[in-house]
Amino acid sequence: MVVAEVNWQSAASEADMKILDRYIGTAVASSALIVMLILLSLFTFSSFLRELDDVGTGRYGMLEALYYVLLTLPEMAYQLFPVVALLGSVIGLGLLAGHGELTVIRAAGVSIMQIVVSVMKVGLLLVIAATVIGEWLAPLCRQQALSMRTAALERDFNLISINSFWARDGQFFINIRNFSPNGDLGGITIYAFNASQLASITYAKSASYRDGGWQLKEVKRSEISSAGVQVSFEQQLPWATLLDPDMLDVVAITSESLSIVGLLKYIEYLQDNGLDAGVQRAALWKKIVAPVTTAVMVFLAVPFVFGSLRSVSMGQRVLVGTLVGVGFHLLNQIVGYAGIVYEFNPIAVAIVPTAIFLLAALMMTRRIL
């Protein structure tokens, strides 16, 4: 009888904890959703105002500008996730504390550590959502936004530098002047080197990717030797290169907007051609650490509610949470830029800001346990 009673009490306790998990999770998740919607609304309005400068160019009208901004929302949401996780958790738990519900939960025998576990469960859902958006939705929408905007503006899209895009493919150095929305290239110049000497220069008015390979059109080829320069013309010429349309899509957007798979592919391309990939490695490790950062921000909200801020108003909690979120963003940016300039280890650069805030969260939580 005693064993049966203990088992019944244990089962009831587990059932109660599941209800508690859902209740706390709903409070935190709903608050995080509201914070995300508010922040996205502000950033959407700001981005739309910037796009108004190009409205009226080509076919780029108000609807196209609005569509472009909407397509960039997943990328904005991904970048905002750490701050949203922190503010959503602070507000959600703060509302429970303000209504006395956390006091009742504690009086019922639920420890702070059990509440932390409940909060971290919803934190895991936020991490999964951030990963899905950052690795799939944001890069896809970003590329679609760039293609739509370029087509509507009716002008060629310059890839990296102000005037053109440069790439290295083994012994070839490639300059591409224009990149049209349908994937065709324009103004391609290919410099071939033999050892340290320039061997040939090939210029093509355009290039199209067909049947797994590039076809250069209206080609002028200049062969350089000790006897002089021999010029030949071809209407069409096949072009074998590592640069495929997928790779050009990768380099057409910033490293921060790429998925982990896209970054790995771009880093491999740069390494194969002996080019520096420091910026891309830093972006890669920042992407890898990002889910952990979101979880740390959720964890950091617990001592805000049970610690020294337990008796302050909701507005003060939100203010402190915002300052902490902005502080993390600034620290992350400063450490990231310093890592690129001084060539620090990209893994350490990505981990240090998150590790600092995790250590602070652990120390603050230890005081309230």
For each residue, the residues with C-beta under 8 A, 3 or more apart:
1: 4 5
2: 5 6
3: 6 7
4: 1 7 8
5: 1 2 8 9
6: 2 3 9 10
7: 3 4 10 11
8: 4 5 11 12
9: 5 6 12 13
10: 6 7 13 14
11: 7 8 14 15
12: 8 9 15 16
13: 9 10 16 17
14: 10 11 17 18
15: 11 12 18 19
16: 12 13 19 20
17: 13 14 20 21 110 114 118
18: 14 15 21 22
19: 15 16 22 23
20: 16 17 23 24 105 110 114 118
21: 17 18 24 25 118 121
22: 18 19 25 26
23: 19 20 26 27
24: 20 21 27 28 92 93 96 115 118 119 122
25: 21 22 28 29 118 121 122 125
26: 22 23 29 30
27: 23 24 30 31 92 93 95 96
28: 24 25 31 32 88 89 92 93 119 122 298
29: 25 26 32 33 88 92 122 125 126
30: 26 27 33 34 92
31: 27 28 34 35 87 88 89 91 92 95
32: 28 29 35 36 84 85 87 88 89 92 126
33: 29 30 36 37 88
34: 30 31 37 38 88 91
35: 31 32 38 39 84 87 88 91
36: 32 33 39 40 77 80 84 88
37: 33 34 40 41
38: 34 35 41 42
39: 35 36 42 43 80 83 84
40: 36 37 43 44 73 76 77 80
41: 37 38 44 45
42: 38 39 45 46
43: 39 40 46 47 76 80
44: 40 41 47 48 69 70 73 76
45: 41 42 48 49
46: 42 43 49 50
47: 43 44 50 51 69 72 76
48: 44 45 51 52 65 66 69
49: 45 46 52
50: 46 47 53
51: 47 48 54 55 65 68 69
52: 48 49 55 65
53: 50
54: 51 57 60 65 153
55: 51 52 60 61 62 64 65
56: 60 61
57: 54 60 153 154 155
58: 152 153 154 155
59: 64 151 152 153 154
60: 54 55 56 57 64 65 149 152 153
61: 55 56 64 65 152
62: 55 65 66
63: 66 67
64: 55 59 60 61 67 68 148 149 152
65: 48 51 52 54 55 60 61 62 68 69
66: 48 62 63 69 70
67: 63 64 70 71 148
68: 51 64 65 71 72 145 148 149
69: 44 47 48 51 65 66 72 73
70: 44 66 67 73
71: 67 68 74 141 142 144 145 148
72: 47 68 69 75 76 141 142 145
73: 40 44 69 70 76 77 141
74: 71 77 78 133 137 138 141 142
75: 72 78 79 138 141 142 257
76: 40 43 44 47 72 73 79 80
77: 36 40 73 74 80 81 84 133 138
78: 74 75 81 130 133 134 138 290
79: 75 76 256
80: 36 39 40 43 76 77 83 84
81: 77 78 84 85 126 129 130 133 134 290 294
82: 85 86 290 293 294 297 325 328 329
83: 39 80 86 87 297 322 325 326 328 329
84: 32 35 36 39 77 80 81 87 88 126
85: 32 81 82 88 89 123 126 294 295 297 298
86: 82 83 89 90 297 298 300 301 321 324 325
87: 31 32 35 83 84 90 91 318 321 322 325
88: 28 29 31 32 33 34 35 36 84 85 91 92 126
89: 28 31 32 85 86 92 93 119 123 297 298 300 301 302
90: 86 87 93 94 301 304 305 317 318 320 321
91: 31 34 35 87 88 94 95 314 317 318 321
92: 24 27 28 29 30 31 32 88 89 95 96
93: 24 27 28 89 90 96 97 102 119 301 302 304 305
94: 90 91 97 98 304 305 314 317 318
95: 27 31 91 92 98 99 314
96: 24 27 92 93 99 101 102 105
97: 93 94 100 101 102 103 305 310
98: 94 95 314
99: 95 96
100: 97 103 104
101: 96 97 104 105
102: 93 96 97 105 106 115 305 306
103: 97 100 106 107
104: 100 101 107 108
105: 20 96 101 102 108 110 115
106: 102 103 110 111 112
107: 103 104
108: 104 105
109:
110: 17 20 105 106 114 115
111: 106 114 115
112: 106 115 116 302 306 368 369
113: 116 117 369
114: 17 20 110 111 117 118
115: 24 102 105 110 111 112 118 119 302
116: 112 113 119 120 299 302 365
117: 113 114 120 121
118: 17 20 21 24 25 114 115 121 122
119: 24 28 89 93 115 116 122 123 298 299 301 302
120: 116 117 123 124 295 298 299
121: 21 25 117 118 124 125
122: 24 25 28 29 118 119 125 126 298
123: 85 89 119 120 126 127 294 295 298 299
124: 120 121 127 128 295
125: 25 29 121 122 128 129
126: 29 32 81 84 85 88 122 123 129 130 294 295 298
127: 123 124 130 131 291 294 295
128: 124 125 131 132
129: 81 125 126 132 133
130: 78 81 126 127 133 134 290 291 294
131: 127 128 134 135 290 291
132: 128 129 135 136 137
133: 74 77 78 81 129 130 136 137 138
134: 78 81 130 131 137 138 259 287 290
135: 131 132 138 139 259 260 261
136: 132 133 139 140 259
137: 74 132 133 134 140 141
138: 74 75 77 78 133 134 135 141 142 257 259
139: 135 136 142 143 253 257 258 259 262
140: 136 137 143 144
141: 71 72 73 74 75 137 138 144 145
142: 71 72 74 75 138 139 145 146 253 257
143: 139 140 146 147 249 252 253
144: 71 140 141 147 148
145: 68 71 72 141 142 148 149
146: 142 143 149 150 157 252 253
147: 143 144 150 151 181
148: 64 67 68 71 144 145 151 152 181
149: 60 64 68 145 146 152 153
150: 146 147 153 155 156 157 180 181
151: 59 147 148 154 181
152: 58 59 60 61 64 148 149
153: 54 57 58 59 60 149 150
154: 57 58 59 151
155: 57 58 150
156: 150 177 178 179 180 186
157: 146 150 178 179 180 181 252
158: 161 162 163 164 165 178 179
159: 164 165 176 179 248 251 252
160: 165 166 251
161: 158 164 165 166
162: 158
163: 158 177
164: 158 159 161 175 176 177 187
165: 158 159 160 161 175 176 179 251
166: 160 161 173 174 175
167: 173 174 176 243 251 273
168: 172 173 174 273 274 275
169: 172 173 174 241 242 243 273
170: 242 273
171: 192 193 194
172: 168 169 190 191 192 193 241
173: 166 167 168 169 190 191 193
174: 166 167 168 169 188 189 190 191 241 243
175: 164 165 166 187 188 189 190 191
176: 159 164 165 167 179 185 186 187 188
177: 156 163 164 186 187 188 189
178: 156 157 158 185 186 187
179: 156 157 158 159 165 176 185 186 248 252
180: 150 156 157 183 184 185 186
181: 147 148 150 151 157
182:
183: 180 208 209 245 248
184: 180 206 207 208 209
185: 176 178 179 180 188 206 207 208 214 248
186: 156 176 177 178 179 180 205 206 207
187: 164 175 176 177 178 205 206
188: 174 175 176 177 185 202 203 204 206 207 216 239
189: 174 175 177 201 202 203
190: 172 173 174 175 201 202 203 204 239
191: 172 173 174 175 198 200 201
192: 171 172 198 199 200 201 202
193: 171 172 173 196 197 198 199
194: 171 197 198 199
195:
196: 193
197: 193 194 224
198: 191 192 193 194 201 224
199: 192 193 194 223 224
200: 191 192 221 222 223 224
201: 189 190 191 192 198 221 222 224
202: 188 189 190 192 216 219 220 221 222 237
203: 188 189 190 219 220 221
204: 188 190 207 216 217 218 219 220 237 239
205: 186 187 217 218 219
206: 184 185 186 187 188 216 217 218
207: 184 185 186 188 204 214 215 216 217 239
208: 183 184 185 214 215 217
209: 183 184 213 214 215 244 245
210: 213 215
211:
212:
213: 209 210 238 239 240
214: 185 207 208 209 238 239 240 241 243
215: 207 208 209 210 236 237 238 239
216: 188 202 204 206 207 219 234 236 237 238 239
217: 204 205 206 207 208 235 236
218: 204 205 206 235
219: 202 203 204 205 216 233 234 235 236 237
220: 202 203 204 231 232 233
221: 200 201 202 203 231 232 233 234 237
222: 200 201 202 229 230 231
223: 199 200 229 230 231 232
224: 197 198 199 200 201 229
225: 228 229 230
226:
227: 230
228: 225
229: 222 223 224 225
230: 222 223 225 227
231: 220 221 222 223
232: 220 221 223
233: 219 220 221
234: 216 219 221 237
235: 217 218 219
236: 215 216 217 219
237: 202 204 215 216 219 221 234
238: 213 214 215 216
239: 188 190 204 207 213 214 215 216
240: 213 214
241: 169 172 174 214
242: 169 170 247 269 272 273
243: 167 169 174 214 247 248
244: 209 247 248
245: 183 209 248 249
246: 249 250 265
247: 242 243 244 250 251 265 266 269
248: 159 179 183 185 243 244 245 251 252
249: 143 245 246 252 253
250: 246 247 253 258 262 265 266
251: 159 160 165 167 247 248 266
252: 143 146 157 159 179 248 249
253: 139 142 143 146 249 250 257 258
254: 257 258
255: 258 263 266 279 280 282 283
256: 79 283 286
257: 75 138 139 142 253 254
258: 139 250 253 254 255 262 263 266 283
259: 134 135 136 138 139 262 263 287
260: 135 263 264 284 287 288
261: 135 264 265
262: 139 250 258 259 265 266
263: 255 258 259 260 266 267 280 283 284 287
264: 260 261 267 268 284
265: 246 247 250 261 262 268 269
266: 247 250 251 255 258 262 263 269 270 277 280
267: 263 264 270 271 277 280 281 284
268: 264 265 271 272
269: 242 247 265 266 272 273
270: 266 267 273 275 276 277 280
271: 267 268 274 275 277
272: 242 268 269
273: 167 168 169 170 242 269 270
274: 168 271
275: 168 270 271
276: 270 279
277: 266 267 270 271 280 281
278: 281 282 340 343 346
279: 255 276 282 283 340
280: 255 263 266 267 270 277 283 284
281: 267 277 278 284 285 346
282: 255 278 279 285 286 336 339 340 346 349 350
283: 255 256 258 263 279 280 286 287
284: 260 263 264 267 280 281 287 288 346
285: 281 282 288 289 346 347 349 350 351
286: 256 282 283 289 290 332 336 349 350
287: 134 259 260 263 283 284 290
288: 260 284 285 350
289: 285 286 292 293 350 351 354
290: 78 81 82 130 131 134 286 287 293 294
291: 127 130 131 294 295
292: 289 295 296 354
293: 82 289 290 296 297 328 353 354 357
294: 81 82 85 123 126 127 130 290 291 297 298
295: 85 120 123 124 126 127 291 292 298 299
296: 292 293 299 300 354 357 358 361
297: 82 83 85 86 89 293 294 300 301 325 328 357
298: 28 85 86 89 119 120 122 123 126 294 295 301
299: 116 119 120 123 295 296 302 358 361 365
300: 86 89 296 297 303 304 324 357 360 361 364
301: 86 89 90 93 119 297 298 304 305 321
302: 89 93 112 115 116 119 299 305 306 361 365 368
303: 300 306 307 361 364 365 367 368
304: 90 93 94 300 301 307 309 317 320 321
305: 90 93 94 97 102 301 302 309 310 317
306: 102 112 302 303 310 368
307: 303 304 310 364 367 368
308:
309: 304 305 312 316 317 320
310: 97 305 306 307
311:
312: 309 316 317
313: 316 317
314: 91 94 95 98 317 318
315: 318 319
316: 309 312 313 319 320
317: 90 91 94 304 305 309 312 313 314 320 321
318: 87 90 91 94 314 315 321 322
319: 315 316 322 323
320: 90 304 309 316 317 323 324
321: 86 87 90 91 301 304 317 318 324 325
322: 83 87 318 319 325 326
323: 319 320 326 327
324: 86 300 320 321 327 328 357
325: 82 83 86 87 297 321 322 328 329
326: 83 322 323 329 330
327: 323 324 330 331
328: 82 83 293 297 324 325 331 332 353 357
329: 82 83 325 326 332 333
330: 326 327 333 334
331: 327 328 334 335 353 356
332: 286 328 329 335 336 353
333: 329 330 336 337
334: 330 331 337 338
335: 331 332 338 339 349 352 353
336: 282 286 332 333 339 340 349 350
337: 333 334 340 341
338: 334 335 341 342 344 349
339: 282 335 336 342 343 344 345 346 348 349
340: 278 279 282 336 337 343
341: 337 338
342: 338 339
343: 278 339 340
344: 338 339 348 349
345: 339 348 349
346: 278 281 282 284 285 339 349 350
347: 285 350 351
348: 339 344 345 351 352
349: 282 285 286 335 336 338 339 344 345 346 352
350: 282 285 286 288 289 336 346 347 354
351: 285 289 347 348 354 355
352: 335 348 349 355 356
353: 293 328 331 332 335 356 357
354: 289 292 293 296 350 351 357 358
355: 351 352 358 359
356: 331 352 353 359 360
357: 293 296 297 300 324 328 353 354 360 361
358: 296 299 354 355 361 362
359: 355 356 362 363
360: 300 356 357 363 364
361: 296 299 300 302 303 357 358 364 365
362: 358 359 365 366
363: 359 360 366 367
364: 300 303 307 360 361 367 368
365: 116 299 302 303 361 362 368 369
366: 362 363 369
367: 303 307 363 364
368: 112 302 303 306 307 364 365
369: 112 113 365 366
